[in-house]
Amino acid sequence: MSFFLSDDQLAIRDAMTKLCADFDADYWLTCDNEGRFPQEFVDAISAGGWLGVAMPEEYGGSGLGITEASLMMQAVTESGAGFSGASAIHLNVFGLNPVVVFGTDEQKRRMLPPMLRGEKTACFGVTEPNAGLDTLSLETRAERSGDGYIVNGQKHWTSMAQRADKILLLARTTPKEAVEKRTHGLSLFFTDFNRDYLEVREIPKMGRKAVDSNAVFFDNLPIPVEDLIGEEGKGFHYILHGLNPERILLAAESIGLGRAALSRACDYAKERTVFGRAIGQNQGIQHPLAKCWIDLEAAELLAYNAAMLYDADRECGAQANAAKYLAAEAGFHACEQAMLTHGGMGYAKEYHVERYMREMMIPRIAPVSREMIFNYIAERELGLPRSY
C-alpha cells in the first residue's frame, strides 16, 4: 500500500494551508477569549468551495474522498486554528453523509447544496443525558401525526445549536420494548431547527468557547414526513455509516493540532535561553519532543490507512477507531509537552499552547471514549466476548 500523496492531494493541503494563513494565532485567541464564532473563517472556507470536498459533484460538491477531507481538516488544525476552526466546519464537511448514502434524489437536491454553499448551518442531535454512548437507549420520541411526526425529548452536547438552521436528528419512532432487535426503532431526520418548538441552553465548558455546545429541549417539534431519511426504524444503521469517516476526520484533526503544538514548542526551545544556553540543547527537552514527533507520525499513517480503506469501500471499522484513539493520545501528549517546554509561560494565553491543551481534550472524550474503542477492538479483532 502506498502512502505517497498525489499531486492533487498535495495541492489540496497547500491551498488550505495558504487559506488558513490569513487567520493568525491572535485571531483564534480573540475568538476563544470572547466566545466569538469564527464567521470570517467559515465564510472564506465556503467561498473556496471547501465544504463540499467529499460530497457528490451533482449536488455541488467536489466528489473527492475522506482522504482529501482529512488532508483539508488536518491543515486547518495544524494552522493553529485547532478545534475552534475545525468544529466550525466539521459537520458541513462530513455530517450529511447519511443523506448522501440513504436519502432520495429529491432530498439530496433539496438538502445538500445549501449546506455545501455555507448558506445553512446544521447541528447533530444524537447524544442524550440519560444514554451517553448507549445510543440504543435514546428516549427522544418522534411520534407519527398526520403527514409527519411530533418530537419531544432532550439532546445534550449539541454543537452549533445557537446558530443552526437545520438538525440531523436521531429519535425513537418505536418504543424500545416493542422492537424485535435493539438496533431497530430509531429513525433519522434532517429538518428545520424550528426554535418555536425548541429551547436551547448553552453549556459553559473547558475549551473551544468559539463554537457553542448546548442542551436542546424539544416541545412538540413538527417534522414533515419528507424529512425522514431512508426507512422508519432504521436510523441507527444509517448513523453507523457515518461513524467511520467521523473518526478518521477526528484523527486527522488531532494530528494537526498536535503538530501545531509541537511546532510552537520547538520554536520556543530554540529561542529560550537558561543557564547560558538554549533549552532545546538539553536532552531533557529534546527527547520528549522527539517522541511526540514519532507518535504523531505513527498516528498519521494509521489515520490515512483508514481513510484509504474507506474510500476504497473496504472494511475499516477497526482502523478508524484505532486511528481516532492513537491520534487523540499522540495529539494530547504533544500539547502537554508543548506546555511543559514553555514552563510557566505555557500557562499564559499569549503563547497559545494552553488553548491547544484544552481543545485536545475533545477528541480524547468524543465522539467515542477510549474505553469503548478498546471494547470494539477486543470484540471485533481479538474475538473476545462482549463485556457490556
C-alpha positions in Angstrom: 0.0 0.0 0.0 1.4 3.4 -1.0 1.2 6.3 1.4 2.5 8.9 -1.0 0.2 11.8 -1.7 -0.7 12.6 -5.3 -0.1 16.0 -6.8 -3.8 16.8 -6.5 -3.8 15.8 -2.8 -0.7 17.9 -2.1 -2.4 20.8 -3.9 -5.4 20.5 -1.5 -3.2 20.6 1.5 -1.1 23.5 0.3 -4.2 25.5 -0.7 -5.9 25.0 2.7 -2.6 25.9 4.5 -2.5 29.1 2.4 -6.1 30.0 3.2 -5.6 29.4 6.9 -2.6 31.6 7.0 -4.9 34.6 6.7 -6.2 33.8 10.2 -3.3 34.1 12.6 -2.9 33.0 16.3 -4.2 36.3 17.6 -7.5 35.8 15.6 -8.1 32.4 17.3 -7.1 33.8 20.7 -9.7 36.5 20.3 -12.4 34.1 19.3 -11.6 31.9 22.2 -11.4 34.7 24.8 -14.7 36.3 23.6 -16.6 33.2 22.6 -17.0 34.7 19.2 -17.8 32.3 16.3 -15.1 32.5 13.6 -17.6 33.6 10.9 -14.9 35.2 8.7 -13.0 31.9 8.6 -16.2 29.9 7.7 -17.0 32.5 5.0 -13.5 32.0 3.5 -13.9 28.2 3.6 -17.3 28.5 2.0 -16.2 30.9 -0.7 -13.4 28.5 -1.7 -15.9 25.6 -2.1 -14.2 23.5 0.5 -17.3 22.5 2.4 -18.2 20.1 -0.4 -14.8 18.4 -0.7 -16.2 14.9 0.0 -19.7 15.4 -1.4 -21.0 14.3 -4.8 -20.4 16.7 -7.7 -24.1 16.6 -8.9 -25.1 18.3 -5.6 -22.5 20.9 -5.6 -19.5 19.0 -4.1 -16.1 18.1 -5.4 -16.7 14.4 -5.4 -13.5 13.6 -3.6 -12.9 11.2 -0.7 -12.4 11.1 3.1 -8.7 11.1 2.4 -8.9 14.6 0.8 -11.3 15.8 3.5 -8.8 14.6 6.1 -6.0 16.4 4.5 -8.1 19.6 4.5 -9.1 19.3 8.2 -5.6 18.4 9.3 -4.3 21.5 7.6 -7.0 23.6 9.5 -6.0 22.4 12.9 -2.3 22.4 12.1 -2.5 26.1 11.1 -3.2 26.9 14.8 -7.0 27.1 14.3 -7.3 23.9 16.4 -10.7 22.6 17.1 -12.1 26.2 17.2 -11.6 26.2 13.4 -12.3 22.5 12.7 -15.5 22.3 14.7 -16.9 25.4 12.9 -17.0 23.5 9.6 -16.7 19.8 10.7 -20.4 18.9 10.3 -20.8 20.6 6.9 -17.9 18.6 5.6 -19.0 15.1 6.7 -22.2 15.2 8.7 -24.7 14.7 5.9 -23.0 11.5 4.7 -26.2 9.5 5.7 -28.2 11.8 3.5 -25.8 11.1 0.6 -26.0 7.4 1.1 -29.6 6.8 2.1 -31.5 9.9 1.1 -33.7 10.1 -2.1 -32.5 12.2 -5.0 -35.1 14.8 -4.1 -33.8 15.0 -0.6 -30.2 15.3 -1.8 -31.0 18.1 -4.2 -33.0 20.0 -1.5 -30.8 19.4 1.5 -27.2 19.3 0.3 -26.5 22.4 -1.9 -27.4 25.0 0.8 -25.1 23.2 3.3 -22.2 22.9 0.8 -22.5 26.6 -0.1 -22.4 27.6 3.6 -25.9 29.1 3.4 -27.3 26.8 6.0 -25.7 25.5 9.3 -26.7 22.3 10.9 -26.3 20.7 14.3 -26.2 17.0 15.2 -28.9 15.7 17.6 -27.9 12.3 18.9 -26.4 12.3 22.4 -28.8 12.4 25.3 -28.0 12.9 29.1 -29.5 9.5 30.1 -28.0 7.5 27.3 -24.4 8.7 26.7 -22.6 6.3 24.5 -25.5 3.8 24.7 -27.2 5.2 21.6 -29.8 2.3 21.5 -31.3 3.7 24.8 -32.3 7.1 23.3 -35.5 8.4 24.7 -36.4 11.4 22.5 -39.6 10.4 20.7 -40.8 11.1 17.2 -44.5 10.1 17.1 -46.4 9.8 13.8 -49.1 12.5 13.5 -50.9 13.0 10.2 -48.4 13.8 7.4 -45.4 14.0 9.7 -44.0 13.5 13.2 -44.1 15.3 16.5 -40.9 15.2 18.5 -40.5 15.5 22.3 -37.4 15.0 24.4 -33.9 16.3 25.0 -30.4 16.2 23.4 -27.1 17.0 25.0 -23.8 18.4 23.8 -25.3 19.6 20.6 -22.7 21.8 19.0 -23.7 24.8 16.9 -27.3 24.8 18.2 -27.1 28.5 19.0 -26.8 29.3 15.3 -28.1 26.2 13.5 -30.8 26.4 10.8 -31.1 22.6 10.4 -30.7 19.5 12.6 -29.7 15.9 11.8 -31.8 14.2 14.4 -32.0 10.6 15.6 -35.2 9.9 17.5 -37.2 6.9 18.6 -40.2 6.1 16.5 -41.0 2.7 18.1 -40.9 2.1 21.8 -37.8 0.2 22.9 -39.9 -2.6 24.4 -41.7 -3.1 21.1 -38.8 -3.7 18.7 -37.6 -7.1 17.6 -34.0 -6.1 17.6 -32.3 -3.5 19.9 -31.0 -1.7 16.8 -34.5 -1.2 15.4 -37.0 1.6 16.2 -34.8 4.7 15.8 -35.3 7.0 12.8 -33.2 9.7 11.2 -34.4 13.1 10.2 -32.8 16.1 8.6 -35.2 19.0 9.3 -35.6 22.7 10.2 -34.3 23.7 13.6 -37.6 25.5 14.4 -37.0 27.5 17.5 -40.7 28.0 18.1 -40.6 24.4 19.5 -37.1 24.3 20.9 -35.3 25.6 23.9 -31.5 25.8 23.6 -29.3 26.2 26.7 -25.6 26.8 26.1 -23.2 24.7 28.2 -20.2 26.6 29.7 -17.2 24.4 29.0 -13.4 24.0 29.3 -12.4 24.8 25.8 -13.5 25.7 22.3 -15.5 28.6 23.5 -15.8 30.0 20.0 -18.1 27.1 19.0 -21.1 26.6 21.3 -22.3 23.3 22.9 -25.8 23.0 24.2 -28.6 21.2 25.8 -31.7 21.2 23.4 -35.2 20.6 24.6 -37.9 19.5 22.1 -41.5 20.5 22.8 -43.8 19.2 20.1 -41.5 19.9 17.2 -43.3 19.1 14.0 -41.3 17.3 11.3 -42.8 16.6 7.8 -42.5 13.1 6.5 -40.4 14.2 3.6 -37.6 15.0 6.1 -37.4 11.3 7.1 -34.1 9.9 5.8 -34.5 6.3 4.5 -36.9 4.0 6.2 -38.5 4.5 9.5 -36.9 2.5 12.3 -33.5 2.1 10.5 -31.9 5.3 11.7 -29.3 3.6 13.9 -28.0 1.7 10.9 -27.8 5.0 8.9 -25.9 6.7 11.7 -23.4 3.9 11.9 -22.5 4.5 8.2 -21.2 7.9 9.2 -19.2 6.9 12.2 -16.0 5.7 10.5 -15.5 8.9 8.4 -16.1 10.9 11.6 -13.5 9.0 13.5 -11.0 9.4 10.6 -11.5 13.1 10.4 -11.2 13.5 14.2 -7.9 11.6 13.9 -6.6 13.9 11.2 -7.6 17.0 13.2 -5.9 15.6 16.3 -2.7 15.1 14.4 -2.8 18.6 13.0 -3.3 20.2 16.4 -0.5 18.0 17.9 1.8 19.2 15.2 0.8 22.8 15.8 1.7 22.4 19.5 5.0 20.6 18.6 6.0 23.4 16.3 5.4 26.1 18.9 7.3 24.0 21.5 10.3 23.6 19.2 10.4 27.3 18.3 10.3 28.2 22.0 13.0 25.7 22.8 15.3 27.2 20.2 14.8 30.7 21.5 14.5 30.4 25.3 17.9 30.7 27.0 18.5 29.4 30.5 21.9 29.0 32.2 23.6 30.4 29.2 22.2 28.0 26.6 19.0 27.4 24.6 16.8 24.9 26.5 16.4 22.9 23.2 20.0 21.9 23.5 19.1 19.8 26.6 18.2 16.2 26.0 15.5 16.6 28.8 13.7 18.9 26.3 14.8 17.2 23.1 13.8 13.6 23.8 10.1 14.1 24.8 9.6 16.3 21.8 11.2 13.7 19.5 8.9 11.1 21.0 5.9 13.4 20.2 7.0 13.6 16.6 7.3 9.8 16.3 3.9 9.2 17.9 2.3 11.8 15.5 3.9 10.2 12.5 2.6 6.7 13.5 -0.9 8.1 14.1 -0.9 9.8 10.7 0.0 6.5 9.0 -2.9 4.7 10.7 -5.3 7.6 10.0 -4.6 7.7 6.3 -4.6 3.9 6.0 -8.2 4.0 7.4 -9.1 6.9 5.1 -7.8 5.0 2.0 -9.7 1.8 3.1 -12.9 3.8 3.5 -12.5 5.5 0.1 -11.9 2.0 -1.5 -15.2 0.9 0.1 -13.4 -1.7 2.2 -13.9 -2.6 5.9 -12.2 0.0 8.1 -14.0 0.0 11.4 -11.1 -1.2 13.4 -8.6 1.1 11.7 -10.9 4.1 12.0 -11.4 3.5 15.7 -7.7 2.8 16.3 -6.7 5.9 14.4 -9.0 8.1 16.4 -7.6 6.6 19.6 -3.9 6.8 18.7 -4.2 10.3 17.1 -6.0 11.7 20.1 -3.4 10.3 22.5 -0.5 11.5 20.4 -2.0 14.9 19.9 -2.7 15.3 23.6 0.8 14.3 24.7 2.2 16.8 22.1 0.1 19.6 23.6 1.1 18.6 27.1 4.8 18.5 26.2 4.4 21.9 24.5 3.1 23.4 27.7 5.9 21.8 29.8 8.5 23.0 27.3 7.2 26.6 27.8 7.4 26.2 31.5 5.4 28.8 33.4 4.7 30.7 30.2 2.9 27.7 28.8 0.1 28.7 31.3 -0.1 32.1 29.7 -2.7 32.6 26.9 -0.4 34.7 24.9 1.7 31.7 24.0 -1.4 29.8 22.7 -0.4 26.3 23.8 -2.7 26.3 26.8 -5.7 26.6 24.3 -4.3 23.7 22.3 -4.2 21.7 25.6 -7.8 22.5 26.4 -9.1 21.7 23.0 -7.2 18.5 22.7 -9.4 17.0 25.4 -12.3 16.9 22.9 -11.1 14.0 20.7 -10.0 12.1 23.7 -13.6 12.1 25.0 -15.8 12.4 21.9 -17.4 11.1 19.9 -16.4 7.8 21.5 -14.4 7.1 24.6 -11.0 5.3 24.6 -12.6 2.5 26.6 -15.3 1.9 24.0 -12.7 1.8 21.3 -10.8 -0.9 23.3 -14.1 -2.8 23.6 -14.6 -2.6 19.9 -11.1 -3.9 19.1 -11.3 -6.6 21.7 -14.5 -8.0 20.3 -14.1 -7.4 16.5 -10.4 -8.0 16.1 -9.4 -10.3 19.0 -12.6 -12.4 19.2 -13.1 -11.7 22.9 -16.6 -11.9 24.4 -18.7 -8.8 24.8 -18.0 -7.1 28.1 -21.0 -4.8 28.4 
